[in-house]
């Protein structure tokens, strides 16, 4: 065997063993399919499980905005937004500024994620930096910082990505027609 091929095999073995040693959430191994090994996602689930029932969101002052889908596919779902929480400037794991639901064909809503939003930044939660959204933007809002946490729906593009290819607005579109 030539030395270049030997080095390539050794390097591939080192990369594979390093990759295998990473925490499970770093390479997509999601216990029960829902980012169960991601510490922040687990904390978010524990702190916000009450929102599995959309009535809990409305009782706490959240109101729906239309289903948000991405130009390249996937969606965020229907956001139930609490404007008072956005305006208070406080980031609290148990009080997300938006709670996100996927509309289902039977008219029900399934909790998939939460979104933390603030106008103060740069911002972070659990060591994860928020993304900055400038103005003008598709929401008609002033510039803001946001962090999605896909705590109830696996997202192959990442636990903190904006859009999720495993979420759809199709049922909301069909209901509107």
Chimera marker file (.cmm) of the C-alpha trace (Angstrom):
<marker_set name="trace">
<marker id="1" x="0.000" y="0.000" z="0.000" r="1" g="1" b="0" radius="0.5"/>
<marker id="2" x="1.395" y="3.428" z="-0.867" r="1" g="1" b="0" radius="0.5"/>
<marker id="3" x="2.023" y="5.993" z="1.870" r="1" g="1" b="0" radius="0.5"/>
<marker id="4" x="-0.586" y="8.489" z="0.612" r="1" g="1" b="0" radius="0.5"/>
<marker id="5" x="-3.293" y="5.834" z="0.712" r="1" g="1" b="0" radius="0.5"/>
<marker id="6" x="-2.172" y="4.733" z="4.200" r="1" g="1" b="0" radius="0.5"/>
<marker id="7" x="-2.342" y="8.321" z="5.452" r="1" g="1" b="0" radius="0.5"/>
<marker id="8" x="-5.808" y="8.758" z="3.925" r="1" g="1" b="0" radius="0.5"/>
<marker id="9" x="-7.065" y="5.598" z="5.662" r="1" g="1" b="0" radius="0.5"/>
<marker id="10" x="-5.562" y="6.673" z="8.995" r="1" g="1" b="0" radius="0.5"/>
<marker id="11" x="-7.024" y="10.179" z="8.625" r="1" g="1" b="0" radius="0.5"/>
<marker id="12" x="-10.453" y="8.755" z="7.764" r="1" g="1" b="0" radius="0.5"/>
<marker id="13" x="-10.282" y="6.543" z="10.853" r="1" g="1" b="0" radius="0.5"/>
<marker id="14" x="-9.323" y="9.487" z="13.069" r="1" g="1" b="0" radius="0.5"/>
<marker id="15" x="-12.117" y="11.630" z="11.654" r="1" g="1" b="0" radius="0.5"/>
<marker id="16" x="-14.653" y="8.825" z="12.114" r="1" g="1" b="0" radius="0.5"/>
<marker id="17" x="-13.578" y="8.162" z="15.705" r="1" g="1" b="0" radius="0.5"/>
<marker id="18" x="-13.591" y="11.886" z="16.523" r="1" g="1" b="0" radius="0.5"/>
<marker id="19" x="-17.024" y="12.261" z="14.957" r="1" g="1" b="0" radius="0.5"/>
<marker id="20" x="-18.346" y="9.274" z="16.923" r="1" g="1" b="0" radius="0.5"/>
<marker id="21" x="-17.025" y="10.801" z="20.169" r="1" g="1" b="0" radius="0.5"/>
<marker id="22" x="-18.908" y="14.080" z="19.685" r="1" g="1" b="0" radius="0.5"/>
<marker id="23" x="-22.025" y="14.658" z="21.774" r="1" g="1" b="0" radius="0.5"/>
<marker id="24" x="-24.993" y="13.052" z="20.059" r="1" g="1" b="0" radius="0.5"/>
<marker id="25" x="-26.719" y="16.331" z="19.167" r="1" g="1" b="0" radius="0.5"/>
<marker id="26" x="-23.633" y="17.509" z="17.290" r="1" g="1" b="0" radius="0.5"/>
<marker id="27" x="-24.097" y="14.883" z="14.602" r="1" g="1" b="0" radius="0.5"/>
<marker id="28" x="-27.828" y="14.430" z="14.432" r="1" g="1" b="0" radius="0.5"/>
<marker id="29" x="-28.436" y="11.475" z="16.761" r="1" g="1" b="0" radius="0.5"/>
<marker id="30" x="-31.719" y="12.598" z="18.273" r="1" g="1" b="0" radius="0.5"/>
<marker id="31" x="-33.100" y="10.221" z="20.871" r="1" g="1" b="0" radius="0.5"/>
<marker id="32" x="-36.801" y="9.752" z="20.224" r="1" g="1" b="0" radius="0.5"/>
<marker id="33" x="-36.331" y="11.934" z="17.108" r="1" g="1" b="0" radius="0.5"/>
<marker id="34" x="-36.670" y="15.229" z="18.960" r="1" g="1" b="0" radius="0.5"/>
<marker id="35" x="-33.250" y="16.670" z="19.789" r="1" g="1" b="0" radius="0.5"/>
<marker id="36" x="-33.481" y="14.909" z="23.156" r="1" g="1" b="0" radius="0.5"/>
<marker id="37" x="-29.727" y="15.062" z="23.658" r="1" g="1" b="0" radius="0.5"/>
<marker id="38" x="-29.472" y="18.822" z="23.117" r="1" g="1" b="0" radius="0.5"/>
<marker id="39" x="-29.356" y="20.384" z="26.605" r="1" g="1" b="0" radius="0.5"/>
<marker id="40" x="-31.054" y="23.653" z="25.626" r="1" g="1" b="0" radius="0.5"/>
<marker id="41" x="-33.805" y="21.875" z="23.663" r="1" g="1" b="0" radius="0.5"/>
<marker id="42" x="-34.453" y="19.653" z="26.690" r="1" g="1" b="0" radius="0.5"/>
<marker id="43" x="-34.653" y="22.696" z="29.000" r="1" g="1" b="0" radius="0.5"/>
<marker id="44" x="-37.003" y="24.461" z="26.572" r="1" g="1" b="0" radius="0.5"/>
<marker id="45" x="-39.285" y="21.388" z="26.414" r="1" g="1" b="0" radius="0.5"/>
<marker id="46" x="-39.417" y="21.134" z="30.200" r="1" g="1" b="0" radius="0.5"/>
<marker id="47" x="-40.113" y="24.851" z="30.668" r="1" g="1" b="0" radius="0.5"/>
<marker id="48" x="-42.763" y="25.134" z="27.948" r="1" g="1" b="0" radius="0.5"/>
<marker id="49" x="-44.580" y="21.792" z="27.771" r="1" g="1" b="0" radius="0.5"/>
<marker id="50" x="-47.796" y="23.568" z="28.800" r="1" g="1" b="0" radius="0.5"/>
<marker id="51" x="-47.997" y="25.004" z="25.275" r="1" g="1" b="0" radius="0.5"/>
<marker id="52" x="-48.750" y="21.554" z="23.824" r="1" g="1" b="0" radius="0.5"/>
<marker id="53" x="-52.323" y="22.800" z="24.274" r="1" g="1" b="0" radius="0.5"/>
<marker id="54" x="-52.718" y="25.969" z="22.205" r="1" g="1" b="0" radius="0.5"/>
<marker id="55" x="-55.341" y="27.156" z="24.718" r="1" g="1" b="0" radius="0.5"/>
<marker id="56" x="-52.528" y="27.620" z="27.237" r="1" g="1" b="0" radius="0.5"/>
<marker id="57" x="-50.832" y="30.004" z="24.795" r="1" g="1" b="0" radius="0.5"/>
<marker id="58" x="-53.956" y="32.070" z="24.217" r="1" g="1" b="0" radius="0.5"/>
<marker id="59" x="-54.660" y="32.158" z="27.974" r="1" g="1" b="0" radius="0.5"/>
<marker id="60" x="-51.187" y="33.666" z="28.459" r="1" g="1" b="0" radius="0.5"/>
<marker id="61" x="-51.736" y="36.429" z="25.893" r="1" g="1" b="0" radius="0.5"/>
<marker id="62" x="-50.336" y="34.840" z="22.731" r="1" g="1" b="0" radius="0.5"/>
<marker id="63" x="-52.116" y="35.575" z="19.434" r="1" g="1" b="0" radius="0.5"/>
<marker id="64" x="-51.666" y="33.834" z="16.072" r="1" g="1" b="0" radius="0.5"/>
<marker id="65" x="-50.074" y="35.193" z="12.930" r="1" g="1" b="0" radius="0.5"/>
<marker id="66" x="-50.372" y="33.359" z="9.591" r="1" g="1" b="0" radius="0.5"/>
<marker id="67" x="-48.316" y="30.246" z="8.888" r="1" g="1" b="0" radius="0.5"/>
<marker id="68" x="-44.756" y="31.120" z="7.812" r="1" g="1" b="0" radius="0.5"/>
<marker id="69" x="-43.161" y="29.004" z="5.111" r="1" g="1" b="0" radius="0.5"/>
<marker id="70" x="-39.759" y="29.267" z="3.451" r="1" g="1" b="0" radius="0.5"/>
<marker id="71" x="-38.972" y="30.089" z="-0.143" r="1" g="1" b="0" radius="0.5"/>
<marker id="72" x="-36.629" y="27.111" z="-0.309" r="1" g="1" b="0" radius="0.5"/>
<marker id="73" x="-39.076" y="24.725" z="1.362" r="1" g="1" b="0" radius="0.5"/>
<marker id="74" x="-39.979" y="23.906" z="4.889" r="1" g="1" b="0" radius="0.5"/>
<marker id="75" x="-41.756" y="26.180" z="7.293" r="1" g="1" b="0" radius="0.5"/>
<marker id="76" x="-41.825" y="27.641" z="10.778" r="1" g="1" b="0" radius="0.5"/>
<marker id="77" x="-45.542" y="27.066" z="11.230" r="1" g="1" b="0" radius="0.5"/>
<marker id="78" x="-48.138" y="29.309" z="12.826" r="1" g="1" b="0" radius="0.5"/>
<marker id="79" x="-46.563" y="31.608" z="15.396" r="1" g="1" b="0" radius="0.5"/>
<marker id="80" x="-48.548" y="32.526" z="18.480" r="1" g="1" b="0" radius="0.5"/>
<marker id="81" x="-46.848" y="35.757" z="19.515" r="1" g="1" b="0" radius="0.5"/>
<marker id="82" x="-46.939" y="37.610" z="22.825" r="1" g="1" b="0" radius="0.5"/>
<marker id="83" x="-46.226" y="41.275" z="22.038" r="1" g="1" b="0" radius="0.5"/>
<marker id="84" x="-45.842" y="42.216" z="25.704" r="1" g="1" b="0" radius="0.5"/>
<marker id="85" x="-42.986" y="39.722" z="26.042" r="1" g="1" b="0" radius="0.5"/>
<marker id="86" x="-41.284" y="41.138" z="22.946" r="1" g="1" b="0" radius="0.5"/>
<marker id="87" x="-41.588" y="44.661" z="24.336" r="1" g="1" b="0" radius="0.5"/>
<marker id="88" x="-40.261" y="43.796" z="27.810" r="1" g="1" b="0" radius="0.5"/>
<marker id="89" x="-36.761" y="43.082" z="26.444" r="1" g="1" b="0" radius="0.5"/>
<marker id="90" x="-36.299" y="40.095" z="28.790" r="1" g="1" b="0" radius="0.5"/>
<marker id="91" x="-35.252" y="36.678" z="27.511" r="1" g="1" b="0" radius="0.5"/>
<marker id="92" x="-36.742" y="34.018" z="29.803" r="1" g="1" b="0" radius="0.5"/>
<marker id="93" x="-36.598" y="30.328" z="28.852" r="1" g="1" b="0" radius="0.5"/>
<marker id="94" x="-40.089" y="29.752" z="30.288" r="1" g="1" b="0" radius="0.5"/>
<marker id="95" x="-41.629" y="32.755" z="28.535" r="1" g="1" b="0" radius="0.5"/>
<marker id="96" x="-40.796" y="32.552" z="24.829" r="1" g="1" b="0" radius="0.5"/>
<marker id="97" x="-41.979" y="35.504" z="22.776" r="1" g="1" b="0" radius="0.5"/>
<marker id="98" x="-43.492" y="33.138" z="20.196" r="1" g="1" b="0" radius="0.5"/>
<marker id="99" x="-44.805" y="29.586" z="20.320" r="1" g="1" b="0" radius="0.5"/>
<marker id="100" x="-44.889" y="27.744" z="16.992" r="1" g="1" b="0" radius="0.5"/>
<marker id="101" x="-47.427" y="25.182" z="15.825" r="1" g="1" b="0" radius="0.5"/>
<marker id="102" x="-47.798" y="23.082" z="12.694" r="1" g="1" b="0" radius="0.5"/>
<marker id="103" x="-51.373" y="23.110" z="11.375" r="1" g="1" b="0" radius="0.5"/>
<marker id="104" x="-52.811" y="19.616" z="10.843" r="1" g="1" b="0" radius="0.5"/>
<marker id="105" x="-55.389" y="18.454" z="8.274" r="1" g="1" b="0" radius="0.5"/>
<marker id="106" x="-57.968" y="17.876" z="11.047" r="1" g="1" b="0" radius="0.5"/>
<marker id="107" x="-57.694" y="21.540" z="12.136" r="1" g="1" b="0" radius="0.5"/>
<marker id="108" x="-55.590" y="20.849" z="15.212" r="1" g="1" b="0" radius="0.5"/>
<marker id="109" x="-52.255" y="22.492" z="15.952" r="1" g="1" b="0" radius="0.5"/>
<marker id="110" x="-49.140" y="20.567" z="16.970" r="1" g="1" b="0" radius="0.5"/>
<marker id="111" x="-46.471" y="22.294" z="19.059" r="1" g="1" b="0" radius="0.5"/>
<marker id="112" x="-43.141" y="22.133" z="17.192" r="1" g="1" b="0" radius="0.5"/>
<marker id="113" x="-40.916" y="24.944" z="18.490" r="1" g="1" b="0" radius="0.5"/>
<marker id="114" x="-40.594" y="28.225" z="20.340" r="1" g="1" b="0" radius="0.5"/>
<marker id="115" x="-38.889" y="31.442" z="19.350" r="1" g="1" b="0" radius="0.5"/>
<marker id="116" x="-37.137" y="33.899" z="21.613" r="1" g="1" b="0" radius="0.5"/>
<marker id="117" x="-37.153" y="37.487" z="20.311" r="1" g="1" b="0" radius="0.5"/>
<marker id="118" x="-35.579" y="40.671" z="21.613" r="1" g="1" b="0" radius="0.5"/>
<marker id="119" x="-34.654" y="44.098" z="20.289" r="1" g="1" b="0" radius="0.5"/>
<marker id="120" x="-31.621" y="44.159" z="22.605" r="1" g="1" b="0" radius="0.5"/>
<marker id="121" x="-28.527" y="42.460" z="21.335" r="1" g="1" b="0" radius="0.5"/>
<marker id="122" x="-26.430" y="40.738" z="20.667" r="1" g="1" b="0" radius="0.5"/>
<marker id="123" x="-28.413" y="38.193" z="22.652" r="1" g="1" b="0" radius="0.5"/>
<marker id="124" x="-27.830" y="34.580" z="23.697" r="1" g="1" b="0" radius="0.5"/>
<marker id="125" x="-29.645" y="31.817" z="25.534" r="1" g="1" b="0" radius="0.5"/>
<marker id="126" x="-27.905" y="28.778" z="26.951" r="1" g="1" b="0" radius="0.5"/>
<marker id="127" x="-24.731" y="29.717" z="25.100" r="1" g="1" b="0" radius="0.5"/>
<marker id="128" x="-26.477" y="29.977" z="21.714" r="1" g="1" b="0" radius="0.5"/>
<marker id="129" x="-26.321" y="33.330" z="19.960" r="1" g="1" b="0" radius="0.5"/>
<marker id="130" x="-29.500" y="34.779" z="18.484" r="1" g="1" b="0" radius="0.5"/>
<marker id="131" x="-29.692" y="35.591" z="14.766" r="1" g="1" b="0" radius="0.5"/>
<marker id="132" x="-30.062" y="39.238" z="13.768" r="1" g="1" b="0" radius="0.5"/>
<marker id="133" x="-32.909" y="40.258" z="11.449" r="1" g="1" b="0" radius="0.5"/>
<marker id="134" x="-32.569" y="43.760" z="10.056" r="1" g="1" b="0" radius="0.5"/>
<marker id="135" x="-35.276" y="46.040" z="8.708" r="1" g="1" b="0" radius="0.5"/>
<marker id="136" x="-37.078" y="46.122" z="6.428" r="1" g="1" b="0" radius="0.5"/>
<marker id="137" x="-38.027" y="42.477" z="6.839" r="1" g="1" b="0" radius="0.5"/>
<marker id="138" x="-40.893" y="40.205" z="5.794" r="1" g="1" b="0" radius="0.5"/>
<marker id="139" x="-42.575" y="40.730" z="9.169" r="1" g="1" b="0" radius="0.5"/>
<marker id="140" x="-42.683" y="44.540" z="9.008" r="1" g="1" b="0" radius="0.5"/>
<marker id="141" x="-40.827" y="44.758" z="12.328" r="1" g="1" b="0" radius="0.5"/>
<marker id="142" x="-37.981" y="46.906" z="13.574" r="1" g="1" b="0" radius="0.5"/>
<marker id="143" x="-34.617" y="45.103" z="13.659" r="1" g="1" b="0" radius="0.5"/>
<marker id="144" x="-34.575" y="42.237" z="16.168" r="1" g="1" b="0" radius="0.5"/>
<marker id="145" x="-32.623" y="39.233" z="17.427" r="1" g="1" b="0" radius="0.5"/>
<marker id="146" x="-34.234" y="35.787" z="17.427" r="1" g="1" b="0" radius="0.5"/>
<marker id="147" x="-33.522" y="32.190" z="18.335" r="1" g="1" b="0" radius="0.5"/>
<marker id="148" x="-35.732" y="29.322" z="17.231" r="1" g="1" b="0" radius="0.5"/>
<marker id="149" x="-35.576" y="26.166" z="19.317" r="1" g="1" b="0" radius="0.5"/>
<marker id="150" x="-37.031" y="23.103" z="17.590" r="1" g="1" b="0" radius="0.5"/>
<marker id="151" x="-37.661" y="21.297" z="20.860" r="1" g="1" b="0" radius="0.5"/>
<marker id="152" x="-40.638" y="19.181" z="19.752" r="1" g="1" b="0" radius="0.5"/>
<marker id="153" x="-39.855" y="18.521" z="16.077" r="1" g="1" b="0" radius="0.5"/>
<marker id="154" x="-36.568" y="17.222" z="14.745" r="1" g="1" b="0" radius="0.5"/>
<marker id="155" x="-34.955" y="19.654" z="12.308" r="1" g="1" b="0" radius="0.5"/>
<marker id="156" x="-32.320" y="18.184" z="9.977" r="1" g="1" b="0" radius="0.5"/>
<marker id="157" x="-30.992" y="21.700" z="9.295" r="1" g="1" b="0" radius="0.5"/>
<marker id="158" x="-30.319" y="22.261" z="13.004" r="1" g="1" b="0" radius="0.5"/>
<marker id="159" x="-32.037" y="22.679" z="16.342" r="1" g="1" b="0" radius="0.5"/>
<marker id="160" x="-31.760" y="26.482" z="16.049" r="1" g="1" b="0" radius="0.5"/>
<marker id="161" x="-32.383" y="26.973" z="12.301" r="1" g="1" b="0" radius="0.5"/>
<marker id="162" x="-35.185" y="29.279" z="11.169" r="1" g="1" b="0" radius="0.5"/>
<marker id="163" x="-36.997" y="26.959" z="8.761" r="1" g="1" b="0" radius="0.5"/>
<marker id="164" x="-37.676" y="23.279" z="9.283" r="1" g="1" b="0" radius="0.5"/>
<marker id="165" x="-38.107" y="20.999" z="6.258" r="1" g="1" b="0" radius="0.5"/>
<marker id="166" x="-40.122" y="18.663" z="8.521" r="1" g="1" b="0" radius="0.5"/>
<marker id="167" x="-42.821" y="21.321" z="9.037" r="1" g="1" b="0" radius="0.5"/>
<marker id="168" x="-45.494" y="22.360" z="6.543" r="1" g="1" b="0" radius="0.5"/>
<marker id="169" x="-48.112" y="25.066" z="6.144" r="1" g="1" b="0" radius="0.5"/>
<marker id="170" x="-50.100" y="22.928" z="3.672" r="1" g="1" b="0" radius="0.5"/>
<marker id="171" x="-53.022" y="22.330" z="6.053" r="1" g="1" b="0" radius="0.5"/>
<marker id="172" x="-53.310" y="26.068" z="6.783" r="1" g="1" b="0" radius="0.5"/>
<marker id="173" x="-53.302" y="26.871" z="3.064" r="1" g="1" b="0" radius="0.5"/>
<marker id="174" x="-55.960" y="24.228" z="2.346" r="1" g="1" b="0" radius="0.5"/>
<marker id="175" x="-58.138" y="25.503" z="5.215" r="1" g="1" b="0" radius="0.5"/>
<marker id="176" x="-57.946" y="29.062" z="3.850" r="1" g="1" b="0" radius="0.5"/>
<marker id="177" x="-59.174" y="28.027" z="0.374" r="1" g="1" b="0" radius="0.5"/>
<link id1="1" id2="2" r="1" g="1" b="0" radius="0.2"/>
<link id1="2" id2="3" r="1" g="1" b="0" radius="0.2"/>
<link id1="3" id2="4" r="1" g="1" b="0" radius="0.2"/>
<link id1="4" id2="5" r="1" g="1" b="0" radius="0.2"/>
<link id1="5" id2="6" r="1" g="1" b="0" radius="0.2"/>
<link id1="6" id2="7" r="1" g="1" b="0" radius="0.2"/>
<link id1="7" id2="8" r="1" g="1" b="0" radius="0.2"/>
<link id1="8" id2="9" r="1" g="1" b="0" radius="0.2"/>
<link id1="9" id2="10" r="1" g="1" b="0" radius="0.2"/>
<link id1="10" id2="11" r="1" g="1" b="0" radius="0.2"/>
<link id1="11" id2="12" r="1" g="1" b="0" radius="0.2"/>
<link id1="12" id2="13" r="1" g="1" b="0" radius="0.2"/>
<link id1="13" id2="14" r="1" g="1" b="0" radius="0.2"/>
<link id1="14" id2="15" r="1" g="1" b="0" radius="0.2"/>
<link id1="15" id2="16" r="1" g="1" b="0" radius="0.2"/>
<link id1="16" id2="17" r="1" g="1" b="0" radius="0.2"/>
<link id1="17" id2="18" r="1" g="1" b="0" radius="0.2"/>
<link id1="18" id2="19" r="1" g="1" b="0" radius="0.2"/>
<link id1="19" id2="20" r="1" g="1" b="0" radius="0.2"/>
<link id1="20" id2="21" r="1" g="1" b="0" radius="0.2"/>
<link id1="21" id2="22" r="1" g="1" b="0" radius="0.2"/>
<link id1="22" id2="23" r="1" g="1" b="0" radius="0.2"/>
<link id1="23" id2="24" r="1" g="1" b="0" radius="0.2"/>
<link id1="24" id2="25" r="1" g="1" b="0" radius="0.2"/>
<link id1="25" id2="26" r="1" g="1" b="0" radius="0.2"/>
<link id1="26" id2="27" r="1" g="1" b="0" radius="0.2"/>
<link id1="27" id2="28" r="1" g="1" b="0" radius="0.2"/>
<link id1="28" id2="29" r="1" g="1" b="0" radius="0.2"/>
<link id1="29" id2="30" r="1" g="1" b="0" radius="0.2"/>
<link id1="30" id2="31" r="1" g="1" b="0" radius="0.2"/>
<link id1="31" id2="32" r="1" g="1" b="0" radius="0.2"/>
<link id1="32" id2="33" r="1" g="1" b="0" radius="0.2"/>
<link id1="33" id2="34" r="1" g="1" b="0" radius="0.2"/>
<link id1="34" id2="35" r="1" g="1" b="0" radius="0.2"/>
<link id1="35" id2="36" r="1" g="1" b="0" radius="0.2"/>
<link id1="36" id2="37" r="1" g="1" b="0" radius="0.2"/>
<link id1="37" id2="38" r="1" g="1" b="0" radius="0.2"/>
<link id1="38" id2="39" r="1" g="1" b="0" radius="0.2"/>
<link id1="39" id2="40" r="1" g="1" b="0" radius="0.2"/>
<link id1="40" id2="41" r="1" g="1" b="0" radius="0.2"/>
<link id1="41" id2="42" r="1" g="1" b="0" radius="0.2"/>
<link id1="42" id2="43" r="1" g="1" b="0" radius="0.2"/>
<link id1="43" id2="44" r="1" g="1" b="0" radius="0.2"/>
<link id1="44" id2="45" r="1" g="1" b="0" radius="0.2"/>
<link id1="45" id2="46" r="1" g="1" b="0" radius="0.2"/>
<link id1="46" id2="47" r="1" g="1" b="0" radius="0.2"/>
<link id1="47" id2="48" r="1" g="1" b="0" radius="0.2"/>
<link id1="48" id2="49" r="1" g="1" b="0" radius="0.2"/>
<link id1="49" id2="50" r="1" g="1" b="0" radius="0.2"/>
<link id1="50" id2="51" r="1" g="1" b="0" radius="0.2"/>
<link id1="51" id2="52" r="1" g="1" b="0" radius="0.2"/>
<link id1="52" id2="53" r="1" g="1" b="0" radius="0.2"/>
<link id1="53" id2="54" r="1" g="1" b="0" radius="0.2"/>
<link id1="54" id2="55" r="1" g="1" b="0" radius="0.2"/>
<link id1="55" id2="56" r="1" g="1" b="0" radius="0.2"/>
<link id1="56" id2="57" r="1" g="1" b="0" radius="0.2"/>
<link id1="57" id2="58" r="1" g="1" b="0" radius="0.2"/>
<link id1="58" id2="59" r="1" g="1" b="0" radius="0.2"/>
<link id1="59" id2="60" r="1" g="1" b="0" radius="0.2"/>
<link id1="60" id2="61" r="1" g="1" b="0" radius="0.2"/>
<link id1="61" id2="62" r="1" g="1" b="0" radius="0.2"/>
<link id1="62" id2="63" r="1" g="1" b="0" radius="0.2"/>
<link id1="63" id2="64" r="1" g="1" b="0" radius="0.2"/>
<link id1="64" id2="65" r="1" g="1" b="0" radius="0.2"/>
<link id1="65" id2="66" r="1" g="1" b="0" radius="0.2"/>
<link id1="66" id2="67" r="1" g="1" b="0" radius="0.2"/>
<link id1="67" id2="68" r="1" g="1" b="0" radius="0.2"/>
<link id1="68" id2="69" r="1" g="1" b="0" radius="0.2"/>
<link id1="69" id2="70" r="1" g="1" b="0" radius="0.2"/>
<link id1="70" id2="71" r="1" g="1" b="0" radius="0.2"/>
<link id1="71" id2="72" r="1" g="1" b="0" radius="0.2"/>
<link id1="72" id2="73" r="1" g="1" b="0" radius="0.2"/>
<link id1="73" id2="74" r="1" g="1" b="0" radius="0.2"/>
<link id1="74" id2="75" r="1" g="1" b="0" radius="0.2"/>
<link id1="75" id2="76" r="1" g="1" b="0" radius="0.2"/>
<link id1="76" id2="77" r="1" g="1" b="0" radius="0.2"/>
<link id1="77" id2="78" r="1" g="1" b="0" radius="0.2"/>
<link id1="78" id2="79" r="1" g="1" b="0" radius="0.2"/>
<link id1="79" id2="80" r="1" g="1" b="0" radius="0.2"/>
<link id1="80" id2="81" r="1" g="1" b="0" radius="0.2"/>
<link id1="81" id2="82" r="1" g="1" b="0" radius="0.2"/>
<link id1="82" id2="83" r="1" g="1" b="0" radius="0.2"/>
<link id1="83" id2="84" r="1" g="1" b="0" radius="0.2"/>
<link id1="84" id2="85" r="1" g="1" b="0" radius="0.2"/>
<link id1="85" id2="86" r="1" g="1" b="0" radius="0.2"/>
<link id1="86" id2="87" r="1" g="1" b="0" radius="0.2"/>
<link id1="87" id2="88" r="1" g="1" b="0" radius="0.2"/>
<link id1="88" id2="89" r="1" g="1" b="0" radius="0.2"/>
<link id1="89" id2="90" r="1" g="1" b="0" radius="0.2"/>
<link id1="90" id2="91" r="1" g="1" b="0" radius="0.2"/>
<link id1="91" id2="92" r="1" g="1" b="0" radius="0.2"/>
<link id1="92" id2="93" r="1" g="1" b="0" radius="0.2"/>
<link id1="93" id2="94" r="1" g="1" b="0" radius="0.2"/>
<link id1="94" id2="95" r="1" g="1" b="0" radius="0.2"/>
<link id1="95" id2="96" r="1" g="1" b="0" radius="0.2"/>
<link id1="96" id2="97" r="1" g="1" b="0" radius="0.2"/>
<link id1="97" id2="98" r="1" g="1" b="0" radius="0.2"/>
<link id1="98" id2="99" r="1" g="1" b="0" radius="0.2"/>
<link id1="99" id2="100" r="1" g="1" b="0" radius="0.2"/>
<link id1="100" id2="101" r="1" g="1" b="0" radius="0.2"/>
<link id1="101" id2="102" r="1" g="1" b="0" radius="0.2"/>
<link id1="102" id2="103" r="1" g="1" b="0" radius="0.2"/>
<link id1="103" id2="104" r="1" g="1" b="0" radius="0.2"/>
<link id1="104" id2="105" r="1" g="1" b="0" radius="0.2"/>
<link id1="105" id2="106" r="1" g="1" b="0" radius="0.2"/>
<link id1="106" id2="107" r="1" g="1" b="0" radius="0.2"/>
<link id1="107" id2="108" r="1" g="1" b="0" radius="0.2"/>
<link id1="108" id2="109" r="1" g="1" b="0" radius="0.2"/>
<link id1="109" id2="110" r="1" g="1" b="0" radius="0.2"/>
<link id1="110" id2="111" r="1" g="1" b="0" radius="0.2"/>
<link id1="111" id2="112" r="1" g="1" b="0" radius="0.2"/>
<link id1="112" id2="113" r="1" g="1" b="0" radius="0.2"/>
<link id1="113" id2="114" r="1" g="1" b="0" radius="0.2"/>
<link id1="114" id2="115" r="1" g="1" b="0" radius="0.2"/>
<link id1="115" id2="116" r="1" g="1" b="0" radius="0.2"/>
<link id1="116" id2="117" r="1" g="1" b="0" radius="0.2"/>
<link id1="117" id2="118" r="1" g="1" b="0" radius="0.2"/>
<link id1="118" id2="119" r="1" g="1" b="0" radius="0.2"/>
<link id1="119" id2="120" r="1" g="1" b="0" radius="0.2"/>
<link id1="120" id2="121" r="1" g="1" b="0" radius="0.2"/>
<link id1="121" id2="122" r="1" g="1" b="0" radius="0.2"/>
<link id1="122" id2="123" r="1" g="1" b="0" radius="0.2"/>
<link id1="123" id2="124" r="1" g="1" b="0" radius="0.2"/>
<link id1="124" id2="125" r="1" g="1" b="0" radius="0.2"/>
<link id1="125" id2="126" r="1" g="1" b="0" radius="0.2"/>
<link id1="126" id2="127" r="1" g="1" b="0" radius="0.2"/>
<link id1="127" id2="128" r="1" g="1" b="0" radius="0.2"/>
<link id1="128" id2="129" r="1" g="1" b="0" radius="0.2"/>
<link id1="129" id2="130" r="1" g="1" b="0" radius="0.2"/>
<link id1="130" id2="131" r="1" g="1" b="0" radius="0.2"/>
<link id1="131" id2="132" r="1" g="1" b="0" radius="0.2"/>
<link id1="132" id2="133" r="1" g="1" b="0" radius="0.2"/>
<link id1="133" id2="134" r="1" g="1" b="0" radius="0.2"/>
<link id1="134" id2="135" r="1" g="1" b="0" radius="0.2"/>
<link id1="135" id2="136" r="1" g="1" b="0" radius="0.2"/>
<link id1="136" id2="137" r="1" g="1" b="0" radius="0.2"/>
<link id1="137" id2="138" r="1" g="1" b="0" radius="0.2"/>
<link id1="138" id2="139" r="1" g="1" b="0" radius="0.2"/>
<link id1="139" id2="140" r="1" g="1" b="0" radius="0.2"/>
<link id1="140" id2="141" r="1" g="1" b="0" radius="0.2"/>
<link id1="141" id2="142" r="1" g="1" b="0" radius="0.2"/>
<link id1="142" id2="143" r="1" g="1" b="0" radius="0.2"/>
<link id1="143" id2="144" r="1" g="1" b="0" radius="0.2"/>
<link id1="144" id2="145" r="1" g="1" b="0" radius="0.2"/>
<link id1="145" id2="146" r="1" g="1" b="0" radius="0.2"/>
<link id1="146" id2="147" r="1" g="1" b="0" radius="0.2"/>
<link id1="147" id2="148" r="1" g="1" b="0" radius="0.2"/>
<link id1="148" id2="149" r="1" g="1" b="0" radius="0.2"/>
<link id1="149" id2="150" r="1" g="1" b="0" radius="0.2"/>
<link id1="150" id2="151" r="1" g="1" b="0" radius="0.2"/>
<link id1="151" id2="152" r="1" g="1" b="0" radius="0.2"/>
<link id1="152" id2="153" r="1" g="1" b="0" radius="0.2"/>
<link id1="153" id2="154" r="1" g="1" b="0" radius="0.2"/>
<link id1="154" id2="155" r="1" g="1" b="0" radius="0.2"/>
<link id1="155" id2="156" r="1" g="1" b="0" radius="0.2"/>
<link id1="156" id2="157" r="1" g="1" b="0" radius="0.2"/>
<link id1="157" id2="158" r="1" g="1" b="0" radius="0.2"/>
<link id1="158" id2="159" r="1" g="1" b="0" radius="0.2"/>
<link id1="159" id2="160" r="1" g="1" b="0" radius="0.2"/>
<link id1="160" id2="161" r="1" g="1" b="0" radius="0.2"/>
<link id1="161" id2="162" r="1" g="1" b="0" radius="0.2"/>
<link id1="162" id2="163" r="1" g="1" b="0" radius="0.2"/>
<link id1="163" id2="164" r="1" g="1" b="0" radius="0.2"/>
<link id1="164" id2="165" r="1" g="1" b="0" radius="0.2"/>
<link id1="165" id2="166" r="1" g="1" b="0" radius="0.2"/>
<link id1="166" id2="167" r="1" g="1" b="0" radius="0.2"/>
<link id1="167" id2="168" r="1" g="1" b="0" radius="0.2"/>
<link id1="168" id2="169" r="1" g="1" b="0" radius="0.2"/>
<link id1="169" id2="170" r="1" g="1" b="0" radius="0.2"/>
<link id1="170" id2="171" r="1" g="1" b="0" radius="0.2"/>
<link id1="171" id2="172" r="1" g="1" b="0" radius="0.2"/>
<link id1="172" id2="173" r="1" g="1" b="0" radius="0.2"/>
<link id1="173" id2="174" r="1" g="1" b="0" radius="0.2"/>
<link id1="174" id2="175" r="1" g="1" b="0" radius="0.2"/>
<link id1="175" id2="176" r="1" g="1" b="0" radius="0.2"/>
<link id1="176" id2="177" r="1" g="1" b="0" radius="0.2"/>
</marker_set>
